[in-house]
Amino acid sequence: MKKRYRPEWESLIEHQVPDWFLDAKFGLYAHWGLYSIPGFGNEWYGKYMYDPEHPIHAQHVERYGSPARFGYKDFVPLFTASRYDAGEWADLVVESGASYGGFSLAHHDGFGLWDSGVYRWNVGKMGPRRDLYGEFAAALRNRGVRLVAPFHIIRGYNWFLPGWTQWTRTFSEQAVERGRAESWDLYDPQFADLYWHQFVGSDFDEFLRLWKLKVKEVIDKYQPDVMWFDGGRFNEPGLVHHSLEVLAHYLNAAIDWGKDVVVLNKLNLTLVLNFHERFGVRQFEEGRDRPDNFDLPFNDDMKIGDRSWGWVEGQAYRSSAELVHGIVDRASRGGSLLLSLSPKADGTIP
């Protein structure tokens, strides 16, 4: 029987990257969600629509009205995924030659694309009322393709606040005062479990507790072969014990499943890795800050569009020649590429 992992770095760094991932030079996933409905700006639409100084706010007011009349939550009924066919998506993954596939389970906005029993803001309870991720996971498995589970939600606390970043931890007081004075839904306590920020009484410890439950739920329900987490300061006091517990849970669950799994360890904008430097496979967003002479296995994730990770009207797409070159170049350096597609809100892929 394999040795179990403890929720400590000393134990977790003993986990070895599986051979199948070292041989896998290409993976395919997608950014898809409520932000795909307006199709304007980028996948941070939900944040910037509440920032009076941002062009997305002006566009939102012109098209949908004030956030007091039409908030981000009001996109939920419009997200029906009416033309989504998980089998067609899985066929595309197979045809591309990718070794693993998936899509972002929830972006920074927190709206989940799996049927969750942990919280209400997900596609199983609202919008299409389908398990979109579960359908895709089953279709991939039926075709012998491994599954990646990407999570972006650790950055969600205070994310919607205008001017807020997880790095500076500041926000625009003037913009917040305006939004509260105009009764924007962002500041309505009845939606605190979607918008998660300090002005609606959302508790950060509760946010972290639910983050852990959401990730564990996905692990247990879908048994992903690859996991990665965008953003977050996972080694911070208050968060580190949650992340250690989740990682140990994943690796021990994989032992029970009889699977060889891997975690991608992203280098953030502050040049700090999500996890211990000896854990998982180093990941660089579009190759950013990756040393030219990097001599360890690595993974670059890259968007297919020129402006947004999610679908936006009128953006250009990388050519097939550029994509092939990107795969070959990384493979020649001992790395791999994880390419993100940009589906439309209805579930079609342009």
Number of C-alpha atoms within 10 A of each C-alpha: 5 8 8 15 22 16 18 15 17 12 13 20 15 12 16 14 17 13 10 12 21 16 13 16 22 25 26 25 25 23 24 26 31 30 27 25 20 22 19 21 19 19 26 19 23 24 24 23 23 29 21 17 13 14 13 22 21 17 15 21 17 10 11 13 14 20 21 16 12 16 19 20 19 14 18 20 13 16 21 20 19 12 12 18 16 19 17 14 20 25 13 15 21 18 9 12 14 20 20 26 30 27 24 24 25 23 24 21 26 25 22 27 25 26 23 19 12 13 15 15 21 25 25 18 17 18 17 18 17 18 18 23 22 18 15 22 25 17 19 23 14 12 13 12 22 20 26 26 25 24 23 18 26 22 19 23 24 22 25 26 26 23 21 16 15 14 11 8 10 13 16 12 12 10 17 21 11 14 22 15 10 13 15 18 23 27 23 15 16 11 15 18 17 21 30 26 22 14 16 16 13 19 15 15 11 11 18 19 13 14 21 17 18 19 22 16 17 19 20 13 13 16 21 23 21 19 21 20 20 21 22 21 19 20 17 10 9 12 17 16 15 18 23 19 16 19 23 19 18 25 22 17 18 19 16 12 10 10 14 17 26 24 24 23 24 27 22 18 13 7 11 16 21 23 25 15 15 15 21 25 22 22 27 22 18 15 17 14 12 17 8 8 7 11 10 11 18 24 28 23 21 20 21 21 19 11 16 19 21 29 30 22 12 11 14 12 14 11 11 9 8 10 15 10 12 17 19 17 14 19 20 10 15 17 26 26 27 24 21 23 22 26 20 25 24 18 21 15 16 9
